Amino acid sequence: MNRGAILVIARLALREAFRRRLLWALVGLTLLMVVVTGWLFGKAAELNPLEGGERQLILSQLLVMIAFMFSFVLTMTAAFAASPAIGPEIENGLLLAVLARPVRRSDVLLGRWLGLALVVVGYALAAGYMELAVAQLMTGYVPVDPMVAPFYLAGESLILLTLALVFSTRIAPVASGSIAVVGFGLAWMGGIAGGIGDYLNNDALRNAGTIAHLILPSDTLWRGAMYALEPPPDVLAAAGSQARIFTVSPFFAGTPPPLPWLAWCAVWIAATLAIGILLLRRREL
């Protein structure tokens, strides 16, 4: 592994993101989201104080739903930024010219991944903290762990980025990006099935959720983001029966993801990158 080559290719990936105006599009999209969500939070702030913390529950669900919209934007960005990262360069012969130098195929894949990861993670953290600041400014609502939530969303985008990048070594860009986005949706539905299984004590649904998290653990990190954006436990306890309707919502997570599942997310990314390197090495240029 050539660390110098990886860093050079990562820098080129960043430069290409600027050239394609990806970063500027993200900046514009973020500003639009801040304006729209600021207006929504302003209207939500006009809610009369309700007993038992019901107002905070409503504000938390609004914030979580906005975070879900943001996570979908991140997913689309990561998938369609990574999907053309390898395949087109193989087809036009550019990758063959790069590999004529002392650069390995693994260096190209890891360099591309690193450069795009910096773009996606940087955007996720900057936009995430901006949205949380707007929510607190307009409503005064402070979730249980606001500093961690954007990191969960950034990790979720890394999983989809990795998946699309690996598919790009074998199939067309549109197909690889589409598969990654569909995988995101299926993993989310698997997580909902697992949550329903826990609520109903149904082993079949619970196992379906577990299998979905093993195959594509993006929903694990999404559930971590949901938990971090919810009210503190004492608010939920004070809400009593009023909070019951929220506990069965697909936008509610009762507990943060266990440490073994977070470790599995890191292992999954590393293992998927290793598979991508193997696929790229075996492809004829």
C-alpha positions in Angstrom: 0.0 0.0 0.0 1.4 3.4 -1.1 0.2 6.0 1.3 1.6 8.8 -0.8 -0.3 7.6 -3.8 -3.5 7.3 -1.8 -3.2 10.9 -0.5 -2.5 12.2 -4.0 -5.5 10.4 -5.5 -7.7 11.6 -2.6 -6.6 15.2 -3.3 -7.5 14.6 -7.0 -10.9 13.3 -5.9 -11.4 16.5 -3.9 -10.4 18.6 -6.8 -12.8 16.8 -9.1 -15.6 17.4 -6.6 -14.9 21.1 -6.9 -14.7 20.8 -10.7 -18.1 19.1 -10.9 -19.5 21.8 -8.5 -20.6 19.0 -6.1 -19.5 21.0 -3.1 -21.2 24.2 -4.3 -24.4 22.3 -4.9 -24.2 20.9 -1.4 -23.7 24.4 0.0 -26.7 25.7 -1.9 -28.8 22.8 -0.8 -27.8 23.2 2.8 -28.7 26.9 2.8 -32.1 26.1 1.3 -32.7 23.4 4.0 -31.8 25.8 6.8 -34.2 28.4 5.5 -37.1 25.9 5.1 -36.5 24.1 8.4 -36.0 27.4 10.2 -39.4 28.4 9.1 -40.8 25.0 10.3 -39.2 25.3 13.6 -40.4 28.9 14.0 -44.0 27.6 13.4 -43.4 24.8 15.9 -42.2 27.2 18.5 -45.6 28.8 18.5 -47.0 25.7 20.1 -48.5 26.4 23.5 -46.7 24.7 26.3 -48.3 21.3 27.0 -48.1 19.3 30.2 -45.9 16.3 30.5 -43.3 17.3 28.0 -45.6 16.7 25.0 -44.3 19.8 23.3 -40.8 18.5 23.5 -41.9 15.2 22.0 -43.5 16.9 19.1 -40.4 19.0 18.5 -38.2 15.9 18.7 -40.3 14.1 16.1 -40.1 17.1 13.8 -36.3 17.2 14.2 -36.0 13.5 13.6 -38.1 13.6 10.4 -36.0 16.5 9.1 -32.9 14.5 10.0 -34.4 11.6 8.0 -34.8 13.8 5.0 -31.2 15.0 5.5 -30.0 11.4 5.7 -31.7 10.6 2.4 -30.0 13.6 0.8 -26.7 12.3 2.2 -27.4 8.9 0.9 -28.1 10.1 -2.6 -25.0 12.4 -2.5 -22.7 9.6 -1.4 -24.1 7.0 -3.8 -24.1 9.1 -6.9 -20.7 10.7 -6.1 -19.1 7.3 -5.7 -20.8 5.4 -8.5 -18.8 7.0 -11.3 -15.5 6.9 -9.4 -14.0 3.8 -11.0 -16.0 2.4 -13.9 -15.7 5.4 -16.3 -12.0 5.6 -15.8 -11.6 2.0 -16.7 -13.7 2.4 -19.9 -11.9 5.5 -21.2 -8.5 4.0 -20.4 -7.5 6.7 -17.8 -7.0 4.1 -15.1 -4.7 2.1 -17.2 -2.5 5.1 -17.8 -2.4 5.8 -14.0 -1.5 2.2 -13.2 1.5 2.4 -15.6 3.2 4.3 -12.8 4.1 2.7 -9.5 0.5 2.9 -8.3 -1.5 -0.1 -7.3 -5.2 -0.7 -8.0 -5.8 -0.7 -4.2 -4.2 2.8 -4.0 -6.7 4.1 -6.6 -9.7 2.6 -4.8 -8.7 3.7 -1.3 -7.6 7.2 -2.6 -11.0 7.7 -4.3 -12.8 6.5 -1.1 -10.8 8.8 1.1 -11.3 11.9 -1.0 -15.1 11.4 -1.4 -15.4 10.4 2.3 -13.9 13.8 3.3 -16.4 15.6 1.1 -19.4 13.6 2.4 -18.4 13.5 6.1 -17.5 17.2 6.1 -20.8 18.1 4.6 -22.7 15.9 7.0 -21.1 17.4 10.1 -21.3 21.0 8.9 -24.9 20.8 7.8 -25.9 18.7 10.8 -24.6 21.0 13.4 -26.1 24.0 11.5 -29.5 22.4 11.6 -29.3 21.6 15.3 -28.2 25.2 16.0 -31.3 26.5 14.0 -33.6 24.1 15.9 -32.3 25.3 19.3 -32.4 28.9 18.3 -35.9 28.8 17.1 -37.5 26.4 19.7 -35.1 26.1 22.6 -35.3 22.3 22.2 -32.1 20.4 23.2 -32.0 16.7 22.4 -30.4 14.1 24.6 -27.0 14.0 22.7 -26.9 16.7 19.9 -23.1 16.5 19.4 -23.2 12.8 18.4 -26.1 12.8 16.0 -24.3 14.3 13.0 -21.5 11.7 13.4 -24.1 8.9 13.1 -25.4 10.5 9.9 -21.9 10.9 8.6 -21.2 7.2 9.3 -24.4 6.2 7.6 -23.3 8.1 4.5 -19.9 6.4 4.6 -21.5 3.0 4.4 -23.5 3.9 1.3 -20.4 5.6 -0.2 -18.4 2.4 0.3 -21.2 0.3 -1.2 -21.6 2.4 -4.3 -17.8 2.6 -4.8 -17.4 -1.1 -4.7 -20.2 -1.7 -7.2 -18.6 0.9 -9.5 -15.7 -1.5 -10.0 -18.0 -3.9 -11.9 -21.2 -2.2 -13.1 -22.3 1.1 -14.7 -22.5 4.2 -12.6 -26.3 4.6 -12.7 -26.8 1.0 -11.7 -24.3 1.1 -8.8 -25.8 4.3 -7.4 -29.3 3.0 -7.8 -28.4 -0.3 -6.0 -26.9 1.6 -3.1 -30.0 3.8 -2.7 -32.4 0.9 -2.9 -30.2 -0.9 -0.4 -30.5 2.0 2.0 -34.3 1.8 1.7 -34.4 -1.9 2.3 -32.1 -1.7 5.3 -34.4 1.0 6.7 -37.5 -1.2 6.3 -35.6 -4.1 7.8 -34.9 -1.9 10.8 -38.6 -1.0 11.1 -39.5 -4.7 10.9 -37.0 -5.4 13.7 -38.4 -2.7 15.9 -41.9 -4.0 15.4 -40.6 -7.5 16.3 -39.2 -6.1 19.5 -42.4 -4.4 20.4 -44.6 -7.5 19.6 -41.9 -10.0 20.8 -42.0 -11.6 17.4 -38.8 -13.5 16.7 -39.3 -13.7 12.9 -39.5 -9.9 12.6 -36.8 -9.4 15.1 -34.5 -11.8 13.2 -35.3 -10.0 9.9 -34.1 -6.8 11.4 -30.9 -8.4 12.6 -30.2 -9.9 9.2 -30.8 -6.5 7.5 -28.4 -4.8 9.9 -25.7 -7.5 9.2 -26.0 -7.2 5.5 -26.1 -3.4 5.3 -25.7 -1.7 8.7 -26.8 1.8 7.7 -30.0 1.6 9.7 -27.9 0.9 12.8 -26.4 4.3 12.6 -29.7 5.9 11.6 -31.2 4.6 14.8 -28.3 6.0 16.7 -29.0 9.4 15.2 -32.7 9.1 16.1 -31.9 8.3 19.7 -29.4 11.2 19.9 -32.1 13.6 18.7 -34.9 12.5 21.1 -35.7 14.2 24.4 -33.8 13.2 27.6 -35.2 10.1 29.4 -36.7 12.2 32.1 -38.9 14.1 29.6 -40.2 10.8 28.2 -40.9 9.5 31.7 -42.8 12.7 32.6 -44.8 12.4 29.4 -46.1 9.0 30.6 -48.9 7.5 28.5 -48.7 10.5 26.1 -45.3 9.2 24.9 -46.6 5.7 24.0 -47.7 6.7 20.5 -44.1 7.9 19.9 -42.5 4.7 21.0 -44.2 2.7 18.2 -43.2 5.3 15.6 -40.7 4.4 12.9 -39.0 7.6 13.9 -38.3 6.6 17.4 -35.4 4.6 19.0 -35.6 3.5 22.6 -31.9 2.9 23.0 -28.7 3.8 21.3 -27.0 1.2 19.2 -24.9 -1.2 21.2 -21.1 -1.0 20.9 -20.8 -4.4 19.1 -23.1 -3.1 16.4 -21.0 0.1 16.0 -17.9 -2.1 15.7 -19.6 -4.1 13.1 -20.2 -0.9 11.0 -16.5 -0.3 11.0 -15.7 -3.9 10.2 -18.3 -3.9 7.4 -16.7 -0.8 5.8 -13.2 -2.3 5.9 -14.4 -5.7 4.6 -16.4 -4.1 1.8 -13.4 -2.1 0.7 -11.3 -5.3 0.7 -13.9 -6.9 -1.5 -13.7 -3.9 -3.8 -10.0 -4.1 -4.0 -10.2 -7.8 -4.9 -12.8 -7.1 -7.6 -10.7 -4.3 -9.1 -7.6 -6.4 -9.2 -9.4 -9.2 -11.1 -11.0 -6.9 -13.7 -9.4 -6.6 -17.0 -8.4 -3.1 -18.0 
